[in-house]
Amino acid sequence: MQIGYIRVSTNDQNTDLQRNALNCAGCELIFEDKISGTKSARPGLKKLLRTLSEGDTLVVWKLDSLGRSMKHLITLIEELREKGVNFRSLTDSIDTSTPMGRFFFHVMGALAEMERELIVERTLAGLAAAREQGRIGGRRPKLTKEQHEQIARLIENGYSRKQLAIIYDIGVSTIYRYHPVEKRQTQSEL
C-alpha cells in the first residue's frame, strides 16, 4: 500500500497541491502535519509510522517534508528500510524500491557521516587552538584564588562550611571539595 505524508509549516499554507500529487501517485492513505519541520513532535508522522507495515511505500511530495535535517532524514529512511518499507519522494525522483534509489540514499548517508566527522574535527581543532591560547572549556570558576585563601582562613577561625557557603553563595559541597575536612578536626569544629 502507498501511504502519503504532507507537512506544511503553518496553518495558512495550502496542502492541496501536495494532496493532489499524492492522490495521483496512488496513495490510499494520507497523513498530514501543519507544523514546522524543525519540531520533533509531529503527531501525523508518528501515526503514519505506526501504520506502516512491510511492503508499504511512504510517499512524500518533497524530501524536506519528512526530515528535520539530513541526519534525521537518513535515520528515518534507514528505519523504514529495516521494517521493509520503501520510500518515495515525488519531486526529488527518489524511490528506494529501485537500485538507483537505494544507491542515492547510501551516498547521502556517506555524505552525512562525512559532515558529522568534519564537524567533530573542526570542534576538536577549535578546542586545541583555544587551549594553546590559555583558554579551557567550561564556565569560569565562581571563586577566585584570593577568595579560596580567605575561606581557608575563615575555616581556621571557626566558621562552618555551611556558613561560608551562604556567605559566598556557593554549594556546601564546593567548599568541601576545595577545603576538605582534616582528620584531626573534631566534629564540633565543623
N, C-alpha and C positions, 0 to 999 in steps of 0.2 A: 504494500500500500504506500502511496506517496502522501506525505503529510507536510503541509506548508507552515512556515513561520513568518510572521510580519512583525517588524518593530519600527516604530516611529518615535522620535524624541519627545514630541509634545502632543497634547490632545488636539491642538489646532491643525496638525498635519493630516492630510488625507491619505487613507490607505487603499483607495480604490484602484490605483494603478498596480500596486503590488498584488492586491487580491485578484484582480483580473488576470494578471500574468500567471499566478499560481493556479488559478482555476483552469486556464488554457494548458498549463503543464500537466494537468491531470490529478491535482491534489484532491483527495477525498475529504480530508480534514484540514482546517487552517486555524492555527493558534495565533494570538495577537498580543503584543505589549505596546502600550503607549508610555514609554519611559526611556530615559537616557540610556544609551548602551554602556555607559561607564558604571551604572548601578548594577550591583551584583544580584539584587533581589528582583527577579523578573518572573512573576507568577505564571505568565503564559508559557515561557520557555520551560519552567520547571514542570508544568503539567504536560507539555509536549514530550519532554524527555521521559517521563513516566509512562506515556502512552506508546512510545516507540518499541517495536519488537523486531526480532531477527527477520531480515528480508525487507524491512521497510526502507524508504528513502526519505530523508529530511530535505525539503526543498526551500530555498530562500531566494529572494529577489536579488540581493547583493550580499557579499561576504560580511560587510560591516553591520548588517542586520543581526548577525549571530554573535560575533565575538566582541568583547570589550577591548581586546588587544590581540596582537598576533599570537602571543604566547597562549592566551585564553582560547583563541580560536583553534589552534593546533591541538591543545589538550582536549578540547571538546570533540574535535573530529576523530582523534585517536580513541576516545571513549566510545564514540559511535561505532568505529571500526571493530573494537573489541566485542561489542554487542551484536555485530553482524548487520549493522545499519549503514546504508550508503548515504552520501551527502551530495547535494547538487545545488550549485549557485547559477541562476539563470543568466544574469548579465555578465558574470565573470567566466562563463563557459567552463565551469569546473564540475566534474562528475566522477566521484570516487569509485563508481562501479566499473569504470574503464581503466585500462592500464595507464593511459596518459594522465588521467585524473589522480590516480594514486601516486604516480611519479611526481606530479606537480606538488602534492602535499608533502612528499618526502623531501623535496627541495626546499619548500617553505619551512619545514621542521628543522632542516640543517641550517638554514639562514637564521632562524630564531635562536637556535643553540649558539651559533657563532656570535650573534648580537649579545646574548647573555654573557658569553665568555669575554667579549670585548668590554662590556660594562664592568665586569669584575676586575679585569686587567687595568682599566683606567682608574677605578676606585683605589686599587692597591697602589698604583703609581702615585696617585694624588696623596694618599696617606704617607707613603715613603718620603715624598717631597716635603710634606708638612713636618714630618719628624726631623728631617735634615735641617729645617729652619728652626727647630726647637719647639715646635708645637706638637702636642699629643692629643689624642682623641678624648672624648668625654667632656663633661662640664668642668668649669673652673671650680677649684676647691672652695668650700664655703668659708673656711677659716685660713688666715694667713699663718706663717711660721711664728710671728710675734704673738698672735692670739693663742696658739698652741702652747707657747712658752708661758704665757700668762695663766692659762688653765692649769698647767703643771704646778705653778707657784701657788695658785688658789687651792688646789687639792692638798698641797703640803700644809697650807694654812688652815685646813679643816673644812673647806667647802665640800659638800657632797657632789657627786657626779650628776645627780638629778637636778640640784640647784643650778649647776653650771650649764646643763642642757637648756634649762629655761632661760637663763641669762643670755646665752649665746644663740638661742633659737635654733638648736640642733637636737638630733635624737640622742638619747642616753647611750645607745649602742655606739654612736660615733665617738663619744667621749671615751668609752671603754676600749674601743678599737685603738685609739691613739694614746690612751693613758690607762693601760691595764692595771688591775689591782695587783700590788706586790704581795708576795706570800707572807711577808712579815706584818702586814697590816691586819688589824683585828676588825671584826665585824662593826664595832662602834665607830671606827674611823671612816667607814664608807658612808 
